[in-house]
């Protein structure tokens, strides 16, 4: 299923949280995805540098039909084309690459940017929204709030320093959604294979927003 820009923005406004999964073990990545989906998170990103990312994306699209499965950490056009071929429904990059934005076609692409110049450049090039990364390095939620007056028309997704504790603050500051990775998956719970606890962790986060 292709997702228009308006549909993508509606998904973000409804769900607010993107679970970012980066794993060097394919089976572990699947378990992590199943756990957060059980907790109610419906937007799941499998980073392209995860173990057998194309397989994981394809399997999750089949087994989690109510979720939207995308990928991230895309660094070049070749990776992006392979990601689209694998069935990724949205694309995140850590940087702004005008060519990649142009080649995404009708698949939502969310490039990473930090300064106002980078954010506007990405948006004007056709980005579906803009990932503000790494947001904690430049002030966290206060930085997102400070961008609202001049750039409030650009939907922003902060990542890199968003935690369960400060997540709501980013949304109150004006972010359309947030991306969380390790914060959703406490290492001790992953090591123990306590997927029910991780599902509850995700559910608690959503309830607090």
PyMOL commands that set and color helices and strands:
alter all, ss='L'
color gray80, all
select helices_A, chain A and resi 5-15+26-38+53-63+77-86+98-103+116-124+135-138+141-151+167-172+182-184+187-192+195-207
alter helices_A, ss='H'
color red, helices_A
select strands_A, chain A and resi 17-21+43-47+68-72+90-92+108-113+129-132+156-158+177-180
alter strands_A, ss='S'
color yellow, strands_A
deselect
rebuild
show_as cartoon
